[in-house]
Amino acid sequence: MPSQGPTALERFVGGILPENPVYRQLLGMCPTLAVTGGMKPAMTMAGATAFVLISANVIVSLIRGLLKPHLRILVFTLTIATFVTIADLILKAVPALYPMSKELGPYVPLIIVNCLIISRCEICSSKQGLGIAMADGVGVSLGFALALGSIATVREILGSGTWFGQPVMPDGWANWGIMVLPPGAFLTLGLLLGGAEWIGQRREKRREKGKV
């Protein structure tokens, strides 16, 4: 029986912008606020989340015919936990990544309870084929990385005058210390969420005008 629902391309594109997990669905708020003080921890978290999300999507899609309704959440959680453990061990084992593992602290293990990942298992990979599940995982991962990267860019540049640890602001730049603190995370997220909503409404209005 052919898979029902969006195609692989629709899943991929939708996860990046139209259904961005942070800006449109407001999922994964904990790491979004906690690790975006700089680009390095933000991109490390985005990479770890992408590994877990894509891997979990693949496994759940492969076993979707065996899933029992009353056990599916348990299976999703165990699958996600397995790949989170792998990601955490890799970060700790690779010398170049170990400093990021220390900086991220408990937020990598907390990927297990990230609603972003379990929602994709429920919405897509438990219902559609392997190719679509992979496309969904890649698209949503890119959307999550885009969100974390945009927030971290604003916070790091304004708060530290750097980007990926490299100075980008002119000499004499007065760092906005609040931007690398928790209030700066909420402020930046709020402003970018407002901007994303404004852009979405403008696109919708243009689309409606085009139909008239």
Backbone as a printed PyTorch tensor [residue, N CA C, xyz], in Angstrom:
tensor([[[ 0.8450, -1.1960,  0.0000],
         [ 0.0000,  0.0000,  0.0000],
         [ 0.8780,  1.2420,  0.0000]],

        [[ 0.6660,  2.1950, -0.9160],
         [ 1.4930,  3.3840, -0.9640],
         [ 1.3270,  4.2200,  0.2850]],

        [[ 2.4050,  4.9580,  0.6510],
         [ 2.3710,  5.8090,  1.8330],
         [ 1.4090,  6.9610,  1.6190]],

        [[ 0.6680,  7.2880,  2.6690],
         [-0.2320,  8.4190,  2.6260],
         [ 0.4490,  9.6170,  3.2860]],

        [[ 0.0450, 10.8040,  2.8700],
         [ 0.6040, 12.0000,  3.4950],
         [ 1.5550, 12.7220,  2.5710]],

        [[ 2.2540, 13.7350,  3.1150],
         [ 3.1650, 14.5370,  2.3000],
         [ 4.2770, 13.7130,  1.6640]],

        [[ 4.7790, 14.2090,  0.5510],
         [ 5.8860, 13.5390, -0.1280],
         [ 7.1980, 13.8510,  0.5760]],

        [[ 8.2630, 13.1870,  0.1390],
         [ 9.5770, 13.4190,  0.7270],
         [10.0040, 14.8720,  0.5490]],

        [[ 9.7750, 15.4310, -0.6400],
         [10.1560, 16.8190, -0.8840],
         [ 9.3590, 17.7710,  0.0010]],

        [[ 8.0810, 17.5040,  0.1500],
         [ 7.2450, 18.3520,  1.0040],
         [ 7.6880, 18.2720,  2.4620]],

        [[ 8.0230, 17.0890,  2.9240],
         [ 8.5220, 16.9320,  4.2840],
         [ 9.8390, 17.6880,  4.4710]],

        [[10.7240, 17.5520,  3.4980],
         [12.0400, 18.1910,  3.5920],
         [11.9120, 19.7100,  3.6340]],

        [[11.1990, 20.2700,  2.6750],
         [11.0510, 21.7300,  2.5920],
         [10.2660, 22.2640,  3.7950]],

        [[ 9.2200, 21.5370,  4.1820],
         [ 8.3900, 21.9870,  5.2860],
         [ 9.1630, 22.0960,  6.5890]],

        [[10.0910, 21.1860,  6.8230],
         [10.8430, 21.2060,  8.0690],
         [11.8000, 22.3650,  8.1880]],

        [[12.2130, 22.9440,  7.0600],
         [13.1960, 24.0240,  7.1010],
         [12.5550, 25.3540,  7.4760]],

        [[11.5110, 25.7560,  6.7560],
         [10.9040, 27.0680,  7.0210],
         [ 9.3990, 27.0180,  7.3090]],

        [[ 8.5660, 26.4780,  6.4030],
         [ 7.1120, 26.5540,  6.6440],
         [ 6.6770, 25.9500,  7.9680]],

        [[ 7.3210, 24.8620,  8.3950],
         [ 6.9920, 24.2280,  9.6720],
         [ 8.2370, 24.1670, 10.5600]],

        [[ 9.0080, 25.2490, 10.5510],
         [10.2310, 25.2910, 11.3430],
         [ 9.9250, 24.9110, 12.7920]],

        [[10.6780, 23.9690, 13.3690],
         [10.3360, 23.4750, 14.7090],
         [10.3870, 24.5370, 15.7990]],

        [[11.2200, 25.5550, 15.6320],
         [11.3300, 26.6080, 16.6470],
         [10.4270, 27.7840, 16.3210]],

        [[10.5710, 28.3330, 15.1280],
         [ 9.8590, 29.5680, 14.7880],
         [ 8.3890, 29.3670, 14.4650]],

        [[ 8.0120, 28.1710, 14.0490],
         [ 6.6050, 27.9390, 13.7020],
         [ 5.8910, 27.0190, 14.6900]],

        [[ 6.6030, 26.0120, 15.2190],
         [ 5.9630, 25.0400, 16.1080],
         [ 6.3210, 25.2310, 17.5820]],

        [[ 7.3210, 26.0700, 17.8610],
         [ 7.7510, 26.3600, 19.2360],
         [ 8.1320, 25.0870, 19.9930]],

        [[ 8.8870, 24.2170, 19.3290],
         [ 9.3790, 22.9940, 19.9460],
         [10.8750, 23.1320, 20.2440]],

        [[11.3520, 22.3470, 21.1880],
         [12.7780, 22.3810, 21.5220],
         [13.2100, 23.6810, 22.1490]],

        [[12.3380, 24.3060, 22.9400],
         [12.6490, 25.6040, 23.5200],
         [13.7800, 25.5500, 24.5480]],

        [[13.9090, 24.4340, 25.2680],
         [14.9380, 24.3400, 26.3030],
         [16.3450, 24.5150, 25.7130]],

        [[16.7720, 23.6960, 24.7390],
         [18.1010, 23.9240, 24.1570],
         [18.1830, 25.2270, 23.3780]],

        [[17.0700, 25.6450, 22.7890],
         [17.0780, 26.8890, 22.0290],
         [17.4800, 28.0600, 22.9140]],

        [[16.9970, 28.0810, 24.1280],
         [17.3210, 29.1670, 25.0460],
         [18.6440, 28.9400, 25.7690]],

        [[18.9960, 27.6740, 26.0170],
         [20.1230, 27.3760, 26.8980],
         [21.4830, 27.3800, 26.2090]],

        [[21.5560, 26.9970, 24.9430],
         [22.8660, 26.7630, 24.3270],
         [23.2010, 27.7610, 23.2240]],

        [[22.4190, 28.8250, 23.0880],
         [22.6260, 29.7540, 21.9680],
         [23.3990, 31.0030, 22.3650]],

        [[24.1800, 30.9260, 23.4500],
         [25.0270, 32.0510, 23.8030],
         [26.1960, 32.2070, 22.8490]],

        [[26.4920, 31.1540, 22.0800],
         [27.5710, 31.1800, 21.1010],
         [27.2870, 30.2050, 19.9830]],

        [[27.9290, 30.4150, 18.8430],
         [27.6750, 29.5580, 17.6930],
         [28.2190, 28.1460, 17.8750]],

        [[29.3530, 28.0050, 18.5470],
         [29.9430, 26.6720, 18.6900],
         [29.0350, 25.7290, 19.4780]],

        [[28.5750, 26.1050, 20.6680],
         [27.6600, 25.1830, 21.3610],
         [26.3400, 25.0100, 20.6380]],

        [[25.8610, 26.0660, 19.9840],
         [24.5890, 25.9650, 19.2620],
         [24.6890, 24.9630, 18.1200]],

        [[25.7640, 25.0320, 17.3420],
         [25.9090, 24.1250, 16.2100],
         [26.2370, 22.6960, 16.6630]],

        [[26.9310, 22.5710, 17.7960],
         [27.1710, 21.2350, 18.3380],
         [25.8590, 20.5850, 18.7480]],

        [[25.0050, 21.3570, 19.4160],
         [23.6920, 20.8380, 19.7950],
         [22.8620, 20.5180, 18.5620]],

        [[22.9130, 21.3830, 17.5460],
         [22.1610, 21.1270, 16.3160],
         [22.6350, 19.8430, 15.6470]],

        [[23.9550, 19.6100, 15.6400],
         [24.4890, 18.3950, 15.0420],
         [24.0870, 17.1400, 15.8010]],

        [[24.1600, 17.2070, 17.1380],
         [23.7630, 16.0600, 17.9520],
         [22.2770, 15.7570, 17.7810]],

        [[21.4640, 16.8080, 17.7510],
         [20.0280, 16.6210, 17.5720],
         [19.7210, 16.0400, 16.1980]],

        [[20.4280, 16.5090, 15.1750],
         [20.2200, 15.9910, 13.8200],
         [20.5500, 14.5030, 13.7550]],

        [[21.6560, 14.1060, 14.3740],
         [22.0370, 12.6880, 14.3880],
         [20.9430, 11.8390, 15.0290]],

        [[20.4520, 12.2940, 16.1780],
         [19.4220, 11.5330, 16.8910],
         [18.1180, 11.5160, 16.1030]],

        [[17.7170, 12.6650, 15.5930],
         [16.4480, 12.7670, 14.8750],
         [16.4260, 11.9020, 13.6240]],

        [[17.4470, 12.0040, 12.8030],
         [17.4880, 11.2360, 11.5540],
         [17.5740,  9.7370, 11.8550]],

        [[18.4080,  9.3640, 12.8210],
         [18.5560,  7.9530, 13.1740],
         [17.2490,  7.3800, 13.7180]],

        [[16.6030,  8.1280, 14.6060],
         [15.3360,  7.6550, 15.1780],
         [14.2630,  7.5420, 14.1050]],

        [[14.2110,  8.5280, 13.2050],
         [13.2380,  8.4690, 12.1180],
         [13.4330,  7.2190, 11.2650]],

        [[14.6810,  6.9080, 10.9580],
         [14.9840,  5.7450, 10.1240],
         [14.5330,  4.4560, 10.8210]],

        [[14.9130,  4.2890, 12.0850],
         [14.5770,  3.0530, 12.8030],
         [13.0700,  2.9060, 12.9670]],

        [[12.3970,  3.9760, 13.3690],
         [10.9530,  3.9030, 13.5760],
         [10.2320,  3.6040, 12.2680]],

        [[10.6950,  4.1950, 11.1760],
         [10.0720,  3.9250,  9.8880],
         [10.2430,  2.4590,  9.4860]],

        [[11.4210,  1.8930,  9.7610],
         [11.6800,  0.5000,  9.4010],
         [10.8160, -0.4730, 10.1940]],

        [[10.4780, -0.1100, 11.4410],
         [ 9.7030, -1.0400, 12.2840],
         [ 8.2530, -0.5850, 12.4420]],

        [[ 7.8140,  0.3510, 11.6170],
         [ 6.4790,  0.9180, 11.8200],
         [ 5.3750, -0.1410, 11.7310]],

        [[ 5.5990, -1.1780, 10.9470],
         [ 4.5910, -2.2280, 10.8280],
         [ 4.4720, -3.0860, 12.0710]],

        [[ 5.4610, -3.0240, 12.9450],
         [ 5.4530, -3.8270, 14.1680],
         [ 4.9710, -3.0410, 15.3880]],

        [[ 4.8000, -1.7200, 15.2340],
         [ 4.4370, -0.8870, 16.3770],
         [ 3.0170, -1.1760, 16.8440]],

        [[ 2.8720, -1.2980, 18.1530],
         [ 1.5540, -1.4520, 18.7670],
         [ 1.1200, -0.0900, 19.3240]],

        [[-0.1290,  0.2960, 19.1210],
         [-0.5700,  1.6380, 19.5530],
         [-0.2360,  1.9670, 20.9990]],

        [[-0.4260,  1.0170, 21.9140],
         [-0.2180,  1.3070, 23.3310],
         [ 1.2520,  1.2870, 23.7370]],

        [[ 2.1400,  0.8520, 22.8290],
         [ 3.5680,  0.7870, 23.1340],
         [ 4.4020,  1.7520, 22.3000]],

        [[ 3.7680,  2.4690, 21.3940],
         [ 4.5570,  3.2500, 20.4350],
         [ 5.4010,  4.3330, 21.1140]],

        [[ 4.8560,  5.0480, 22.1190],
         [ 5.6180,  6.1060, 22.7790],
         [ 6.8250,  5.5160, 23.5020]],

        [[ 6.6430,  4.3470, 24.1170],
         [ 7.7580,  3.6690, 24.7750],
         [ 8.8390,  3.3020, 23.7740]],

        [[ 8.4340,  2.7750, 22.6330],
         [ 9.4050,  2.4110, 21.5900],
         [10.1200,  3.6490, 21.0730]],

        [[ 9.3680,  4.7360, 20.8470],
         [ 9.9940,  5.9820, 20.3930],
         [11.0510,  6.4320, 21.3980]],

        [[10.6850,  6.4340, 22.6700],
         [11.5900,  6.9340, 23.7090],
         [12.8420,  6.0810, 23.8270]],

        [[12.6880,  4.7620, 23.7860],
         [13.8490,  3.8760, 23.8670],
         [14.7600,  4.0400, 22.6490]],

        [[14.1530,  4.2070, 21.4890],
         [14.9540,  4.4130, 20.2750],
         [15.7330,  5.7090, 20.3590]],

        [[15.0510,  6.7740, 20.7510],
         [15.7160,  8.0750, 20.8810],
         [16.8190,  8.0150, 21.9300]],

        [[16.5360,  7.3810, 23.0730],
         [17.5250,  7.2970, 24.1490],
         [18.7940,  6.5720, 23.6920]],

        [[18.6290,  5.5430, 22.8640],
         [19.7900,  4.8060, 22.3560],
         [20.7170,  5.7190, 21.5710]],

        [[20.1440,  6.5020, 20.6650],
         [20.9810,  7.3640, 19.8250],
         [21.4940,  8.5900, 20.5860]],

        [[20.7590,  9.0520, 21.5810],
         [21.2720, 10.1330, 22.4330],
         [22.5030,  9.6590, 23.1970]],

        [[22.4610,  8.4310, 23.6950],
         [23.6120,  7.8680, 24.3980],
         [24.8220,  7.7830, 23.4770]],

        [[24.5920,  7.3490, 22.2470],
         [25.6890,  7.2760, 21.2690],
         [26.2670,  8.6560, 21.0090]],

        [[25.3940,  9.6470, 20.7890],
         [25.8540, 11.0110, 20.5250],
         [26.6450, 11.5610, 21.7050]],

        [[26.1470, 11.3250, 22.9130],
         [26.8260, 11.8220, 24.1130],
         [28.2020, 11.1900, 24.2680]],

        [[28.3050,  9.8920, 24.0190],
         [29.5930,  9.2050, 24.1400],
         [30.5810,  9.6810, 23.0720]],

        [[30.0790,  9.9490, 21.8650],
         [30.9580, 10.4520, 20.8050],
         [31.5200, 11.8190, 21.1850]],

        [[30.6670, 12.7070, 21.6940],
         [31.1260, 14.0330, 22.1040],
         [32.1950, 13.9440, 23.1950]],

        [[32.0330, 12.9830, 24.1000],
         [32.9980, 12.8360, 25.1830],
         [34.2750, 12.1440, 24.7300]],

        [[34.1820, 11.2900, 23.6980],
         [35.3310, 10.4920, 23.2740],
         [36.2410, 11.2150, 22.2910]],

        [[35.6740, 12.1030, 21.4740],
         [36.4730, 12.8040, 20.4650],
         [37.1350, 14.0180, 21.1100]],

        [[38.4610, 14.0830, 21.1210],
         [39.1450, 15.1900, 21.8060],
         [38.7030, 16.5740, 21.3390]],

        [[38.4790, 16.7290, 20.0450],
         [38.1000, 18.0360, 19.5240],
         [36.7070, 18.4650, 19.9840]],

        [[35.8690, 17.4880, 20.3140],
         [34.4970, 17.7900, 20.7190],
         [34.3080, 17.7970, 22.2320]],

        [[35.2990, 17.3100, 22.9650],
         [35.1380, 17.1970, 24.4060],
         [34.8490, 18.5390, 25.0920]],

        [[35.5240, 19.6390, 24.7070],
         [35.1780, 20.9230, 25.3480],
         [33.7120, 21.3020, 25.1700]],

        [[33.1370, 20.9880, 23.9960],
         [31.7250, 21.2730, 23.7810],
         [30.8440, 20.3740, 24.6330]],

        [[31.2930, 19.1220, 24.8220],
         [30.5380, 18.2230, 25.6880],
         [30.4780, 18.7770, 27.1010]],

        [[31.6020, 19.3040, 27.5890],
         [31.6330, 19.9010, 28.9220],
         [30.7570, 21.1440, 29.0000]],

        [[30.7980, 21.9640, 27.9540],
         [30.0270, 23.2070, 27.9630],
         [28.5240, 22.9430, 27.8870]],

        [[28.1360, 21.9690, 27.0830],
         [26.7080, 21.6620, 26.9430],
         [26.1580, 20.9530, 28.1710]],

        [[27.0160, 20.2290, 28.8850],
         [26.6020, 19.6020, 30.1330],
         [25.3990, 18.6810, 29.9620]],

        [[24.3350, 18.9090, 30.7420],
         [23.1910, 17.9840, 30.7240],
         [22.2750, 18.1380, 29.5160]],

        [[22.5200, 19.1430, 28.6800],
         [21.5730, 19.4030, 27.6020],
         [21.6340, 18.3660, 26.4850]],

        [[22.7620, 17.6760, 26.3270],
         [22.8120, 16.5930, 25.3380],
         [21.9600, 15.4070, 25.8040]],

        [[22.1230, 14.9060, 27.0310],
         [21.2170, 13.8280, 27.4790],
         [19.7480, 14.2370, 27.4480]],

        [[19.4690, 15.5150, 27.6380],
         [18.0770, 15.9690, 27.6400],
         [17.4400, 15.9450, 26.2560]],

        [[18.2270, 15.6440, 25.2160],
         [17.6420, 15.4710, 23.8860],
         [16.5940, 14.3560, 23.9180]],

        [[16.7520, 13.4260, 24.8530],
         [15.8070, 12.3080, 24.9750],
         [14.3760, 12.8080, 25.1110]],

        [[14.1830, 13.9000, 25.8440],
         [12.8230, 14.3950, 26.0950],
         [12.4780, 15.5890, 25.2120]],

        [[13.2430, 15.7960, 24.1580],
         [12.9530, 16.8970, 23.2430],
         [11.7050, 16.5570, 22.4170]],

        [[10.6530, 17.3500, 22.5960],
         [ 9.3920, 17.0830, 21.8880],
         [ 9.5580, 17.1480, 20.3780]],

        [[10.5500, 17.8700, 19.9100],
         [10.8160, 17.9640, 18.4750],
         [11.0160, 16.5830, 17.8720]],

        [[11.8040, 15.7390, 18.5310],
         [12.1510, 14.4370, 17.9630],
         [10.9960, 13.4550, 18.0690]],

        [[10.4130, 13.3650, 19.2540],
         [ 9.3280, 12.3920, 19.4260],
         [ 8.1200, 12.7530, 18.5750]],

        [[ 7.9270, 14.0560, 18.3060],
         [ 6.8020, 14.4630, 17.4530],
         [ 7.0080, 13.9990, 16.0220]],

        [[ 8.2600, 13.9950, 15.5360],
         [ 8.5160, 13.5390, 14.1610],
         [ 8.3200, 12.0300, 14.0540]],

        [[ 8.6740, 11.3030, 15.1230],
         [ 8.4060,  9.8550, 15.1260],
         [ 6.9110,  9.5930, 15.0360]],

        [[ 6.1340, 10.3580, 15.7730],
         [ 4.6850, 10.1570, 15.8050],
         [ 4.0250, 10.6130, 14.5170]],

        [[ 4.4170, 11.7950, 14.0170],
         [ 3.7290, 12.4030, 12.8710],
         [ 4.1470, 11.7820, 11.5500]],

        [[ 5.4370, 11.4950, 11.4010],
         [ 5.9420, 11.0710, 10.0950],
         [ 6.4490,  9.6340, 10.0530]],

        [[ 7.5320,  9.3470, 10.7750],
         [ 8.2280,  8.0810, 10.5440],
         [ 7.4240,  6.8520, 10.9430]],

        [[ 6.4830,  6.9750, 11.8780],
         [ 5.6590,  5.8210, 12.2440],
         [ 4.5490,  5.5680, 11.2340]],

        [[ 4.4000,  6.4720, 10.2630],
         [ 3.3110,  6.3540,  9.2940],
         [ 3.7850,  6.2820,  7.8480]],

        [[ 5.0200,  6.6820,  7.5660],
         [ 5.4820,  6.7450,  6.1850],
         [ 6.7810,  5.9790,  5.9880]],

        [[ 7.1690,  5.8110,  4.7220],
         [ 8.3090,  4.9880,  4.3620],
         [ 9.6460,  5.5930,  4.6980]],

        [[10.6930,  4.7950,  4.4530],
         [12.0460,  5.1640,  4.8520],
         [12.5220,  6.4550,  4.1840]],

        [[12.3140,  6.5650,  2.8690],
         [12.7890,  7.7530,  2.1600],
         [12.1460,  9.0290,  2.6780]],

        [[10.8450,  8.9820,  2.9130],
         [10.1340, 10.1590,  3.4080],
         [10.5790, 10.4790,  4.8320]],

        [[10.7670,  9.4410,  5.6510],
         [11.2120,  9.6540,  7.0290],
         [12.5940, 10.2960,  7.0710]],

        [[13.4840,  9.8590,  6.1860],
         [14.8190, 10.4490,  6.1360],
         [14.7560, 11.9020,  5.6800]],

        [[13.9490, 12.1680,  4.6550],
         [13.8070, 13.5410,  4.1630],
         [13.2440, 14.4460,  5.2490]],

        [[12.2790, 13.9240,  5.9990],
         [11.7020, 14.6810,  7.0990],
         [12.7570, 14.9790,  8.1650]],

        [[13.5370, 13.9700,  8.5220],
         [14.5730, 14.1660,  9.5320],
         [15.6000, 15.1930,  9.1160]],

        [[16.0360, 15.1330,  7.8610],
         [17.0330, 16.0880,  7.3710],
         [16.4500, 17.5020,  7.3290]],

        [[15.2240, 17.6350,  6.8170],
         [14.6100, 18.9550,  6.7180],
         [14.3910, 19.5960,  8.0760]],

        [[13.8400, 18.8360,  9.0190],
         [13.5950, 19.3760, 10.3600],
         [14.9170, 19.6880, 11.0560]],

        [[15.9250, 18.8580, 10.8420],
         [17.2440, 19.1140, 11.4330],
         [17.8350, 20.4130, 10.9050]],

        [[17.7000, 20.6400,  9.6040],
         [18.1890, 21.8990,  9.0270],
         [17.4060, 23.0830,  9.5840]],

        [[16.0860, 22.9120,  9.7410],
         [15.2860, 23.9830, 10.3010],
         [15.6840, 24.2990, 11.7380]],

        [[15.9700, 23.2600, 12.5250],
         [16.3920, 23.4550, 13.9030],
         [17.7600, 24.1350, 13.9570]],

        [[18.6830, 23.6950, 13.0850],
         [20.0090, 24.3220, 13.0300],
         [19.9040, 25.7860, 12.5990]],

        [[19.0070, 26.0710, 11.6510],
         [18.8030, 27.4520, 11.2100],
         [18.3220, 28.3230, 12.3640]],

        [[17.3870, 27.7990, 13.1500],
         [16.8560, 28.5570, 14.2760],
         [17.9360, 28.7930, 15.3340]],

        [[18.6320, 27.7300, 15.7360],
         [19.6800, 27.8860, 16.7380],
         [20.7870, 28.8090, 16.2360]],

        [[21.1560, 28.6590, 14.9500],
         [22.2190, 29.4880, 14.3970],
         [21.8550, 30.9570, 14.3380]],

        [[20.6160, 31.2620, 13.9820],
         [20.2050, 32.6670, 13.8870],
         [20.1660, 33.3100, 15.2710]],

        [[19.6570, 32.5820, 16.2640],
         [19.6130, 33.1290, 17.6270],
         [21.0230, 33.2850, 18.1860]],

        [[21.8630, 32.2640, 17.9910],
         [23.2290, 32.3200, 18.4980],
         [24.0380, 33.4120, 17.8190]],

        [[23.7980, 33.6500, 16.5390],
         [24.5130, 34.6960, 15.8200],
         [24.2340, 36.0610, 16.4450]],

        [[22.9710, 36.3550, 16.6690],
         [22.6050, 37.6400, 17.2720],
         [23.2070, 37.7710, 18.6630]],

        [[23.0640, 36.7290, 19.4700],
         [23.5290, 36.8040, 20.8630],
         [25.0530, 36.8950, 20.9490]],

        [[25.7610, 36.1130, 20.1380],
         [27.2190, 36.1260, 20.2390],
         [27.8030, 37.4240, 19.7050]],

        [[27.2910, 37.9030, 18.5760],
         [27.8360, 39.1280, 18.0050],
         [27.5790, 40.3230, 18.9180]],

        [[26.3440, 40.4620, 19.3810],
         [26.0290, 41.6060, 20.2320],
         [26.6040, 41.4510, 21.6390]],

        [[26.6390, 40.2220, 22.1410],
         [27.0900, 40.0090, 23.5070],
         [28.5830, 39.8890, 23.6800]],

        [[29.2670, 39.3490, 22.6570],
         [30.7090, 39.1220, 22.7850],
         [31.5250, 39.7890, 21.6920]],

        [[30.8630, 40.2470, 20.6390],
         [31.5890, 40.8550, 19.5250],
         [32.3070, 39.8440, 18.6630]],

        [[31.9190, 38.5650, 18.7840],
         [32.5780, 37.5120, 18.0120],
         [31.5370, 36.6650, 17.2960]],

        [[32.0240, 35.8110, 16.3800],
         [31.1760, 34.8200, 15.7140],
         [32.0100, 33.5700, 15.5430]],

        [[31.5730, 32.4570, 16.0870],
         [32.3770, 31.2400, 16.1930],
         [33.6970, 31.5330, 16.9110]],

        [[33.6450, 32.4510, 17.8600],
         [34.8190, 32.7740, 18.6520],
         [35.7830, 33.7380, 18.0010]],

        [[35.5190, 34.1660, 16.7550],
         [36.3960, 35.0810, 16.0380],
         [35.8460, 36.5050, 16.1010]],

        [[36.6930, 37.4870, 16.4180],
         [36.2190, 38.8760, 16.5140],
         [35.6430, 39.3630, 15.1750]],

        [[34.4790, 39.9710, 15.2450],
         [33.8400, 40.5000, 14.0250],
         [33.4120, 41.9620, 14.1970]],

        [[33.4070, 42.4460, 15.4140],
         [33.0100, 43.8310, 15.6520],
         [34.2430, 44.7200, 15.7460]],

        [[34.1020, 46.0130, 15.4220],
         [35.2530, 46.9250, 15.4470],
         [35.7920, 47.1280, 16.8520]],

        [[37.0560, 47.5820, 16.9140],
         [37.6500, 47.8960, 18.2050],
         [36.8280, 48.9740, 18.8980]],

        [[36.6980, 48.8190, 20.1840],
         [35.9060, 49.7810, 20.9300],
         [34.4510, 49.3920, 21.0640]],

        [[34.0690, 48.2740, 20.4370],
         [32.6820, 47.8150, 20.5550],
         [32.3790, 47.4690, 22.0150]],

        [[31.3040, 48.0330, 22.5330],
         [30.8940, 47.7530, 23.9090],
         [29.9430, 46.5560, 23.9110]],

        [[30.4350, 45.4360, 24.3990],
         [29.6220, 44.2160, 24.4020],
         [28.3590, 44.3860, 25.2370]],

        [[27.2580, 43.8640, 24.7040],
         [25.9950, 43.8820, 25.4370],
         [25.9540, 42.6220, 26.2990]],

        [[26.4600, 42.7160, 27.5030],
         [26.5820, 41.5520, 28.3630],
         [25.2860, 40.8020, 28.5680]],

        [[24.1710, 41.5110, 28.5410],
         [22.8800, 40.8640, 28.7830],
         [22.5510, 39.8240, 27.7170]],

        [[23.1390, 39.9790, 26.5240],
         [22.7850, 39.0830, 25.4280],
         [23.2970, 37.6630, 25.6300]],

        [[24.3470, 37.4890, 26.4100],
         [24.8520, 36.1390, 26.6530],
         [24.2960, 35.5680, 27.9490]],

        [[23.4160, 36.3080, 28.5940],
         [22.7520, 35.8490, 29.8000],
         [21.3370, 35.3770, 29.4580]],

        [[20.6680, 34.6440, 30.3640],
         [19.3130, 34.1500, 30.0740],
         [18.3350, 35.2070, 29.5760]],

        [[18.3150, 36.4350, 30.1430],
         [17.3770, 37.4290, 29.5930],
         [17.6240, 37.7300, 28.1180]],

        [[18.8990, 37.6710, 27.7000],
         [19.2130, 37.9010, 26.2940],
         [18.6640, 36.8270, 25.3960]],

        [[18.6100, 35.5810, 25.9030],
         [18.0440, 34.4810, 25.1310],
         [16.5580, 34.7140, 24.8900]],

        [[15.8290, 35.0890, 25.9440],
         [14.3960, 35.3460, 25.8040],
         [14.1410, 36.5410, 24.8960]],

        [[14.9340, 37.5960, 25.0440],
         [14.7620, 38.7890, 24.2260],
         [14.9930, 38.4910, 22.7440]],

        [[16.0940, 37.7950, 22.4610],
         [16.4130, 37.4800, 21.0630],
         [15.3690, 36.5560, 20.4600]],

        [[14.9740, 35.5250, 21.1960],
         [13.9690, 34.6000, 20.6970],
         [12.6560, 35.3250, 20.4170]],

        [[12.2440, 36.1950, 21.3320],
         [10.9960, 36.9360, 21.1320],
         [11.0240, 37.8120, 19.8970]],

        [[12.1260, 38.5180, 19.7000],
         [12.2320, 39.4050, 18.5350],
         [12.2500, 38.6090, 17.2310]],

        [[12.9940, 37.5010, 17.2130],
         [13.0590, 36.6970, 15.9900],
         [11.7470, 35.9680, 15.7260]],

        [[11.0690, 35.5300, 16.7820],
         [ 9.7410, 34.9230, 16.6080],
         [ 8.7700, 35.9350, 16.0200]],

        [[ 8.8240, 37.1680, 16.5370],
         [ 7.9620, 38.2170, 15.9920],
         [ 8.2660, 38.5000, 14.5330]],

        [[ 9.5660, 38.5240, 14.1930],
         [ 9.9390, 38.7350, 12.8030],
         [ 9.4760, 37.6150, 11.8930]],

        [[ 9.6120, 36.3680, 12.3630],
         [ 9.1660, 35.2200, 11.5700],
         [ 7.6560, 35.2540, 11.3600]],

        [[ 6.9100, 35.6380, 12.3960],
         [ 5.4520, 35.7100, 12.2800],
         [ 5.0400, 36.8240, 11.3180]],

        [[ 5.7390, 37.9360, 11.3740],
         [ 5.4440, 39.0660, 10.4780],
         [ 5.6810, 38.6600,  9.0200]],

        [[ 6.8010, 37.9910,  8.7710],
         [ 7.1030, 37.5400,  7.4090],
         [ 6.0540, 36.5350,  6.9450]],

        [[ 5.6660, 35.6160,  7.8400],
         [ 4.6550, 34.6240,  7.4850],
         [ 3.3240, 35.2550,  7.1330]],

        [[ 2.9230, 36.2860,  7.8800],
         [ 1.6580, 36.9590,  7.6020],
         [ 1.7140, 37.7200,  6.2770]],

        [[ 2.8440, 38.3390,  5.9820],
         [ 2.9910, 39.0430,  4.7090],
         [ 2.9140, 38.0790,  3.5290]],

        [[ 3.5480, 36.9140,  3.6650],
         [ 3.4890, 35.9200,  2.6010],
         [ 2.0670, 35.4210,  2.4020]],

        [[ 1.3530, 35.2310,  3.5130],
         [-0.0270, 34.7600,  3.4220],
         [-0.9120, 35.7900,  2.7380]],

        [[-0.7030, 37.0640,  3.0540],
         [-1.4940, 38.1210,  2.4350],
         [-1.2170, 38.1900,  0.9300]],

        [[ 0.0390, 38.0660,  0.5410],
         [ 0.3860, 38.0830, -0.8850],
         [-0.2300, 36.8870, -1.6090]],

        [[-0.2370, 35.7470, -0.9120],
         [-0.8250, 34.5460, -1.5130],
         [-2.3270, 34.7290, -1.7130]],

        [[-2.9840, 35.3280, -0.7540],
         [-4.4190, 35.5550, -0.8560],
         [-4.7340, 36.5670, -1.9510]],

        [[-3.9150, 37.5830, -2.0940],
         [-4.1210, 38.5710, -3.1530],
         [-3.9530, 37.9430, -4.5310]],

        [[-3.0010, 36.9930, -4.6210],
         [-2.7650, 36.3310, -5.8980],
         [-3.9200, 35.4600, -6.3320]],

        [[-4.7240, 34.9930, -5.3530],
         [-5.8790, 34.1470, -5.6940],
         [-7.0890, 34.9720, -6.1160]],

        [[-7.0690, 36.2650, -5.7320],
         [-8.2420, 37.1090, -6.0660],
         [-8.2520, 37.4340, -7.5470]]])
